[in-house]
């Protein structure tokens, strides 16, 4: 006679994409570990992690990147925003927000094009020689 463990049917089956609830034990362990995490302590460490998410700048929190290799001109962005403000003359919070969004989208689109051109230039030497042969 084999001794197999019988598992009772679950009260709730998980739907696709649904996550199993986190156990209380795991939540408490996560909280204990979080209290031990202090982040960077030195100025150098703080500066280093401040730009962790910025590589190409597409997901940067700040619209204008003001440090590092991809440094941009804040005055240039302000000029773009001023010109859009004069063009659309927004009235009210919604229109003001939309003009700011337009400026942000145009700025980031220009960044994408610069990044794309840079990548093409970096990789084009081998690529073009293969095409020309």
ABEGO torsion letter per residue (X at the ends): XBBBBBBBBBABBBBBGBBBBBBAAAAAAAAAAAAABAEBABAAAAAAAAAAABAAGAABABABBABEAABBBAAAAAAAAAAAAAAAGBBEAAAAAAAAAAAAAAAAAAAAAAAAAAAAAAAAAAAAAAAAX
